[in-house]
Amino acid sequence: MSQNIPVLVVDDEPAARRRVRSLLRADPDFAIVGEASDGFQAAKMIAELNPSVVFLDVQIPGADGFAVLKTLVDPKQLPVIVFVTAYREYALPAFEARAFDYILKPFKRGRFFDVLSRTKAHLRTSGASAGARDGYPARQQDSELLVIKAKTRLLFLRASELRWVEAQGDYARLHFKGASHVTRATMRGLQYRLDPAQFIRIHRSTIVNIAEIGEIQPLFNGEYCVILRDRTQLTLSRRYRASLDGILRSQQRRLPRC
């Protein structure tokens, strides 16, 4: 990226801040503009420093990480939020709060650097410039962890293993290999949480993992039959044709004519 990406580090533990700081300094594309040890200080620094990325602990004095986000004047202009915490149970609320990713302590260097890499790619594709936020992007991006609430259980699933999603009223059914899970979610909300480079919406009630597409056959009136590798047949509607066509064009391919 042409400029350093301004980052704020928020954690009440000095040792935790030091580790995040040392890892960030290993990547010259990021510039630490401040550190905060409590929620009130964090909210003040986000407003004043306008960071593009915030590494935020959940349990901090004054106001917790979720309360910090609620204090921001314009929630549409949130920076990219990466929660860094030792508590697994906050994962679902974090993603519901539009977090970009969720890192569990203790974490490995590789996991942290992977988040940095995807953060940079995300800022490029969302059109956000370093040091200037044009608004939080319309999707939460490409976390390896997909956390859903299914009945009384909290499930931690690999997003890459999700095959496709279908809308069922106020709920959505997520299809994995050999299993499916129903969760209360909208298609728009799930689309926001899934990596747009891996998942594409092909119908108002369907999202599909691009890697699972095995065949595409023309139907009529501009619609297509999308056949997955397990032979599941789905419909690509005219409304969402341009999205899939764009991906194919980037691979120098085109949809067959109806």
C-alpha positions as CSV (number, residue, x, y, z in Angstrom):
1,M,0.0,0.0,0.0
2,S,1.2,3.5,-0.8
3,Q,1.0,4.7,2.8
4,N,1.4,3.2,6.3
5,I,-1.9,1.9,7.8
6,P,-2.6,3.6,11.1
7,V,-3.3,1.2,13.9
8,L,-4.4,1.6,17.5
9,V,-3.6,-1.2,20.0
10,V,-6.0,-1.6,23.0
11,D,-5.2,-3.9,25.9
12,D,-5.0,-3.5,29.7
13,E,-2.0,-5.8,29.9
14,P,1.4,-4.2,29.0
15,A,2.9,-7.5,28.0
16,A,0.0,-8.1,25.6
17,R,0.4,-4.6,24.0
18,R,4.2,-5.2,23.7
19,R,3.7,-8.4,21.8
20,V,1.1,-6.9,19.4
21,R,3.4,-3.9,19.0
22,S,6.4,-6.1,18.1
23,L,4.5,-8.1,15.6
24,L,3.0,-5.0,13.9
25,R,6.5,-3.5,13.6
26,A,7.6,-6.5,11.6
27,D,5.3,-5.3,8.8
28,P,6.3,-1.9,7.4
29,D,2.8,-1.3,5.9
30,F,1.4,-0.7,9.4
31,A,2.1,2.3,11.7
32,I,1.1,2.3,15.4
33,V,-0.4,5.6,16.1
34,G,-1.4,4.9,19.7
35,E,-2.0,2.5,22.6
36,A,-4.8,2.5,25.1
37,S,-5.2,0.5,28.4
38,D,-8.9,1.1,29.1
39,G,-12.1,1.6,27.3
40,F,-12.6,5.3,27.9
41,Q,-9.1,6.0,26.6
42,A,-9.7,3.8,23.6
43,A,-12.9,5.5,22.6
44,K,-11.2,8.9,22.9
45,M,-8.2,7.8,20.8
46,I,-10.3,6.2,18.1
47,A,-12.2,9.5,17.7
48,E,-9.1,11.7,17.7
49,L,-6.6,9.5,15.8
50,N,-8.9,8.0,13.2
51,P,-7.1,4.7,12.9
52,S,-7.8,2.4,10.0
53,V,-7.4,-0.7,12.2
54,V,-7.9,-1.4,15.9
55,F,-6.6,-4.4,17.8
56,L,-9.0,-4.5,20.7
57,D,-9.2,-6.6,23.8
58,V,-12.7,-7.4,25.1
59,Q,-12.2,-7.3,28.9
60,I,-10.6,-3.9,29.6
61,P,-11.3,-1.5,32.5
62,G,-13.7,1.4,32.2
63,A,-15.7,0.1,29.3
64,D,-15.3,-3.2,27.6
65,G,-14.5,-3.6,23.9
66,F,-18.1,-3.8,22.9
67,A,-19.0,-0.7,24.9
68,V,-16.1,1.1,23.1
69,L,-17.7,0.5,19.7
70,K,-21.1,1.8,21.0
71,T,-19.5,5.1,22.0
72,L,-18.5,5.9,18.4
73,V,-20.6,8.6,16.9
74,D,-21.1,7.1,13.5
75,P,-21.1,3.2,13.5
76,K,-20.9,3.2,9.7
77,Q,-17.4,4.7,10.1
78,L,-15.9,2.0,12.3
79,P,-12.3,1.1,11.7
80,V,-11.4,-2.5,10.9
81,I,-11.8,-4.1,14.3
82,V,-9.8,-7.2,15.3
83,F,-10.7,-8.5,18.7
84,V,-7.7,-10.1,20.6
85,T,-8.9,-11.9,23.7
86,A,-8.4,-15.0,25.8
87,Y,-12.2,-15.6,25.9
88,R,-13.7,-17.9,23.3
89,E,-17.3,-17.1,24.4
90,Y,-17.2,-13.5,23.0
91,A,-16.6,-14.7,19.4
92,L,-20.3,-14.6,18.4
93,P,-21.0,-11.1,19.9
94,A,-17.8,-9.9,18.3
95,F,-18.9,-10.9,14.8
96,E,-22.4,-9.5,15.5
97,A,-20.6,-6.2,16.3
98,R,-19.1,-6.3,12.8
99,A,-15.6,-7.4,13.8
100,F,-13.2,-8.2,11.0
101,D,-11.6,-11.0,12.9
102,Y,-11.2,-12.6,16.3
103,I,-7.8,-13.8,17.6
104,L,-7.7,-16.1,20.6
105,K,-4.9,-15.7,23.1
106,P,-2.4,-17.3,23.2
107,F,-1.9,-17.1,19.4
108,K,0.9,-18.0,17.1
109,R,2.9,-15.5,15.0
110,G,1.6,-17.0,11.8
111,R,-2.0,-16.5,12.8
112,F,-1.3,-12.8,13.5
113,F,0.6,-12.3,10.3
114,D,-2.3,-13.9,8.4
115,V,-4.7,-11.4,9.8
116,L,-2.4,-8.6,8.8
117,S,-2.1,-9.9,5.3
118,R,-5.9,-10.2,4.9
119,T,-6.4,-6.8,6.5
120,K,-4.3,-5.2,3.9
121,A,-6.1,-7.0,1.1
122,H,-9.4,-6.0,2.6
123,L,-8.5,-2.4,2.8
124,R,-7.4,-2.4,-0.8
125,T,-10.6,-4.1,-2.1
126,S,-12.9,-2.0,0.0
127,G,-11.4,1.2,-1.4
128,A,-10.4,2.4,2.1
129,S,-7.2,4.6,2.1
130,A,-4.7,4.5,4.9
131,G,-5.4,7.2,7.4
132,A,-8.8,8.0,5.9
133,R,-12.0,5.9,6.5
134,D,-14.7,6.1,3.9
135,G,-17.0,4.0,6.0
136,Y,-16.9,0.5,7.3
137,P,-17.2,-1.9,4.3
138,A,-20.4,-3.7,3.6
139,R,-18.9,-7.1,4.5
140,Q,-17.0,-8.6,7.3
141,Q,-14.1,-10.3,5.7
142,D,-12.6,-13.6,5.3
143,S,-12.1,-14.8,8.9
144,E,-11.0,-18.4,9.1
145,L,-13.5,-18.8,12.0
146,L,-17.2,-19.0,11.4
147,V,-19.1,-18.8,14.7
148,I,-22.8,-19.5,14.7
149,K,-25.5,-20.1,17.3
150,A,-27.4,-23.3,16.5
151,K,-30.3,-23.9,19.1
152,T,-28.5,-24.0,22.5
153,R,-25.0,-24.6,21.0
154,L,-22.3,-22.2,19.9
155,L,-20.5,-23.7,17.0
156,F,-17.0,-22.8,15.8
157,L,-16.7,-23.9,12.2
158,R,-14.2,-23.5,9.4
159,A,-15.5,-21.0,6.8
160,S,-13.6,-22.8,4.1
161,E,-15.6,-26.0,4.7
162,L,-19.0,-24.3,4.2
163,R,-20.5,-25.4,0.8
164,W,-23.6,-23.3,0.5
165,V,-26.2,-21.4,2.4
166,E,-30.0,-21.3,1.9
167,A,-32.4,-18.8,3.4
168,Q,-35.3,-20.3,5.5
169,G,-37.4,-17.3,6.6
170,D,-35.7,-15.5,9.5
171,Y,-33.2,-18.3,9.6
172,A,-30.5,-19.7,7.3
173,R,-29.3,-23.3,6.8
174,L,-25.6,-23.7,6.4
175,H,-24.5,-26.8,4.5
176,F,-21.2,-28.4,5.3
177,K,-19.9,-31.8,4.2
178,G,-22.0,-34.4,6.0
179,A,-23.9,-31.9,8.1
180,S,-26.0,-28.8,8.1
181,H,-26.8,-26.2,10.8
182,V,-29.7,-23.8,11.2
183,T,-29.0,-20.4,12.7
184,R,-31.0,-17.2,13.0
185,A,-29.4,-14.9,10.4
186,T,-30.2,-13.0,7.3
187,M,-28.5,-13.6,4.0
188,R,-27.2,-10.1,4.0
189,G,-25.7,-10.6,7.4
190,L,-24.0,-13.8,6.4
191,Q,-22.8,-12.3,3.1
192,Y,-21.2,-9.6,5.2
193,R,-19.4,-12.2,7.4
194,L,-18.1,-14.4,4.6
195,D,-15.0,-13.8,2.4
196,P,-16.3,-12.3,-0.9
197,A,-13.3,-13.9,-2.7
198,Q,-14.6,-17.3,-1.7
199,F,-18.4,-17.0,-1.4
200,I,-20.8,-15.5,-3.8
201,R,-24.5,-14.8,-3.7
202,I,-26.3,-16.4,-6.7
203,H,-29.9,-15.9,-5.6
204,R,-31.8,-13.9,-3.0
205,S,-32.0,-17.1,-0.9
206,T,-28.6,-18.7,-1.8
207,I,-24.9,-18.1,-1.1
208,V,-22.4,-20.6,-2.5
209,N,-18.8,-21.5,-2.0
210,I,-17.1,-20.8,-5.4
211,A,-14.8,-23.8,-4.9
212,E,-17.8,-26.1,-4.7
213,I,-19.2,-25.2,-8.1
214,G,-18.7,-28.1,-10.5
215,E,-20.9,-27.1,-13.5
216,I,-23.0,-24.3,-14.8
217,Q,-25.8,-24.9,-17.3
218,P,-28.0,-22.3,-19.0
219,L,-31.8,-22.4,-18.3
220,F,-34.0,-19.7,-19.7
221,N,-34.7,-16.0,-19.2
222,G,-31.1,-15.3,-18.2
223,E,-31.1,-17.8,-15.4
224,Y,-28.6,-20.7,-14.9
225,C,-28.5,-24.0,-13.0
226,V,-25.4,-24.1,-10.8
227,I,-24.4,-27.7,-10.0
228,L,-22.2,-28.3,-7.1
229,R,-19.6,-31.0,-6.8
230,D,-21.9,-33.1,-4.7
231,R,-24.6,-32.7,-7.5
232,T,-26.7,-30.3,-5.5
233,Q,-28.6,-28.1,-8.1
234,L,-29.1,-24.4,-7.3
235,T,-30.4,-21.5,-9.4
236,L,-28.4,-18.5,-10.4
237,S,-30.9,-15.7,-10.9
238,R,-30.5,-12.8,-13.4
239,R,-30.1,-10.3,-10.5
240,Y,-26.9,-12.0,-9.3
241,R,-25.5,-13.1,-12.7
242,A,-23.1,-10.1,-13.0
243,S,-21.3,-11.1,-9.8
244,L,-20.5,-14.6,-11.0
245,D,-19.8,-13.4,-14.5
246,G,-17.2,-10.9,-13.1
247,I,-15.4,-13.7,-11.3
248,L,-15.3,-15.9,-14.4
249,R,-14.1,-12.9,-16.5
250,S,-11.2,-12.5,-14.1
251,Q,-10.2,-16.1,-15.0
252,Q,-10.7,-15.3,-18.7
253,R,-13.9,-17.4,-18.8
254,R,-17.5,-16.6,-19.5
255,L,-20.9,-18.0,-18.6
256,P,-22.4,-20.1,-21.4
257,R,-25.2,-18.4,-23.4
258,C,-28.8,-19.2,-22.5
